[in-house]
Amino acid sequence: MTRTSQFILRLLCGFAVCIVTAIAAFVVWRVNLARDVDAKLQAIHLAKGYVIYSVGSDGHDDGGREKPADWKSSDKTTYDITFTVER
C-alpha cells in the first residue's frame, strides 16, 4: 500500500469516527429532549475508543455505567444512556 493510499485510508477512518460521534451525540441529546432532562453529554476515553453518555431515566449521573445485555427488570442498579465507539 502506498503512503498516499494509507493517508487517504486514515483520513476516511477519522471522518467515519467523527460521523459516528456526531450521530451518537444527537441520539443521546434527542432522548434527553424527549424526557425533558437538562443534562450534558459526557465522554470517557477508553484504551480502544470512548464512551459518550448522559444521565439515564433517573436523572442521576452514574459515570457512564452501561446497562448490561443480560439486564433484568428486577435489577435496581441505575444506568446511563451510553454510546460506545471502539477502534
GUDRENRO-329422 format. One record per residue (C-alpha): residue number from 1; residue in three letters; x, y, z. Coordinates in nm, 3 decimals, always signed. Each point is the difference from the previous one (the first is absolute). Example, Ala and Ser with C-alpha at 12.3 -4.5 7.8 and 13.67 -1.06 7.14 Angstrom:
% GUDRENRO-329422
    i   aa        u        v        w
    1  ALA   +1.230   -0.450   +0.780
    2  SER   +0.137   +0.344   -0.066
This chain:
% GUDRENRO-329422
    i   aa        u        v        w
    1  MET   +0.000   +0.000   +0.000
    2  THR   +0.142   +0.337   -0.094
    3  ARG   +0.042   +0.285   +0.245
    4  THR   -0.267   +0.197   -0.181
    5  SER   -0.255   -0.280   +0.026
    6  GLN   +0.088   -0.050   +0.368
    7  PHE   -0.058   +0.373   +0.059
    8  ILE   -0.335   -0.010   -0.179
    9  LEU   -0.107   -0.308   +0.196
   10  ARG   +0.090   +0.165   +0.332
   11  LEU   -0.181   +0.316   -0.104
   12  LEU   -0.315   -0.195   -0.090
   13  CYS   +0.011   -0.200   +0.325
   14  GLY   +0.036   +0.323   +0.198
   15  PHE   -0.296   +0.150   -0.186
   16  ALA   -0.210   -0.310   +0.073
   17  VAL   +0.078   +0.030   +0.373
   18  CYS   -0.108   +0.366   -0.008
   19  ILE   -0.328   -0.091   -0.170
   20  VAL   -0.070   -0.280   +0.249
   21  THR   +0.078   +0.233   +0.290
   22  ALA   -0.234   +0.267   -0.135
   23  ILE   -0.280   -0.253   -0.046
   24  ALA   +0.052   -0.136   +0.352
   25  ALA   -0.007   +0.349   +0.148
   26  PHE   -0.322   +0.079   -0.186
   27  VAL   -0.170   -0.322   +0.112
   28  VAL   +0.087   +0.054   +0.366
   29  TRP   -0.105   +0.366   -0.023
   30  ARG   -0.330   -0.097   -0.163
   31  VAL   -0.077   -0.257   +0.271
   32  ASN   +0.062   +0.261   +0.269
   33  LEU   -0.214   +0.253   -0.188
   34  ALA   -0.286   -0.251   -0.016
   35  ARG   +0.026   -0.050   +0.378
   36  ASP   +0.036   +0.375   +0.061
   37  VAL   +0.329   -0.049   +0.185
   38  ASP   +0.255   +0.281   +0.002
   39  ALA   +0.309   -0.221   -0.003
   40  LYS   +0.336   +0.047   -0.166
   41  LEU   +0.176   -0.257   -0.212
   42  GLN   +0.309   -0.150   +0.160
   43  ALA   +0.284   -0.195   -0.156
   44  ILE   +0.243   -0.253   +0.140
   45  HIS   +0.314   -0.101   -0.190
   46  LEU   +0.064   -0.373   +0.000
   47  ALA   +0.311   -0.193   -0.100
   48  LYS   -0.164   -0.086   -0.333
   49  GLY   -0.247   +0.282   -0.059
   50  TYR   -0.242   +0.200   +0.210
   51  VAL   -0.348   +0.012   +0.154
   52  ILE   -0.245   +0.286   -0.049
   53  TYR   -0.267   +0.000   +0.268
   54  SER   -0.266   +0.198   +0.177
   55  VAL   -0.213   -0.061   +0.306
   56  GLY   -0.255   -0.279   -0.007
   57  SER   -0.371   +0.019   +0.073
   58  ASP   +0.066   +0.056   +0.370
   59  GLY   +0.174   +0.333   -0.075
   60  HIS   +0.315   -0.110   +0.188
   61  ASP   +0.350   -0.009   -0.149
   62  ASP   +0.134   -0.354   +0.048
   63  GLY   +0.338   +0.069   -0.162
   64  GLY   -0.089   -0.159   -0.332
   65  ARG   -0.109   -0.333   +0.144
   66  GLU   -0.150   -0.198   -0.287
   67  LYS   -0.298   -0.228   +0.045
   68  PRO   +0.120   -0.360   -0.048
   69  ALA   -0.140   -0.220   -0.275
   70  ASP   -0.141   -0.242   +0.260
   71  TRP   -0.177   +0.279   +0.194
   72  LYS   -0.318   -0.103   +0.179
   73  SER   -0.284   +0.228   +0.107
   74  SER   +0.052   -0.110   +0.361
   75  ASP   +0.349   +0.160   -0.008
   76  LYS   -0.010   +0.313   +0.218
   77  THR   +0.338   +0.133   -0.123
   78  THR   -0.025   +0.327   -0.192
   79  TYR   +0.162   +0.049   -0.340
   80  ASP   +0.078   +0.280   -0.245
   81  ILE   -0.085   +0.025   -0.369
   82  THR   +0.323   -0.098   -0.171
   83  PHE   +0.151   -0.023   -0.346
   84  THR   +0.338   -0.175   -0.026
   85  VAL   +0.242   +0.042   -0.289
   86  GLU   +0.283   -0.253   -0.021
   87  ARG   +0.281   +0.032   -0.247
